[in-house]
Amino acid sequence: MSIEFIPEASEEYKSLDGSIKILADKKIEQLKKNHYLGEELGNKHNMDLTGYYKLYFRKKTYRIVYRIIKNGIEIVEIWGIGKKDKMEIYKDINKRINDRK
């Protein structure tokens, strides 16, 4: 199984502090082994994030938001990495989803 980042998530990953990036890398490695490691999001504060998952790290202050694509092979597509702070990560993901419709 492969892990892919959408461009915005790739930029978020690159901007992480070194110690945070190490923790993110550990979670991403775990995700490669078990792509259902995260929790399903569903509807969250009037945002339809059905089909997306959240995976916590750094004492639940950071989130990796991803979805699983099945086209013969399974691909984990990361849509965002960031702090939960005031639901900003979820708002960003919701906007990204809507921008791609």
Buried (B, 14 or more C-beta within 10 A) or exposed (E): EEBEBBEBBEEBBEEBEEEBBEBBEEBBEBBEEEBEBBEEBEEBEEBEBEEBBBBBBEEEEBBBBBBBEEEEEEBBBBBBBBEBEEEEBBBBBBEBBEEEE
